[in-house]
């Protein structure tokens, strides 16, 4: 069954995309929760017109996102934590990285940062989802206070 996504759905697609899903998933999950609507002929025409008008806006967002990704990759951050013999108390999370980036003047949502659990002092990398397909890798070091 073809549906038009209203909101971004992880592992399925982005808003304003036409995707093929099983009828049960569409009728029981996506449509009732407001994530999608049925892809009728008139809905497809409206979608095509909206996409045509948004093409210019998306080009600007993409260029801004690429500039932000370049700025993020050029930034090296250091996170000071309490530790004992190389092991840290707790762990370094995406919130810590978001705060460290904000201190450098880069505002990023903590939910857009993907990082494996960090429990030792050292050098690490995290991935920041900036915009749709644009991702940046931020290098950070965990040091003892």
Buried (B, 14 or more C-beta within 10 A) or exposed (E): BBBBBBEEBEEBBEEBBBBEBEEEBBBEBBBEEEBBBEBEEEBEEEBEEEEEEEEEEEEEBBEEBBEBBEBBBEBEBEBEBEBEEEEBEEBBBBEBBBBBBEEEEBEBEBEBBEBEEBBEBEEBEBBBBBBEEBBBEBBBEBBEE
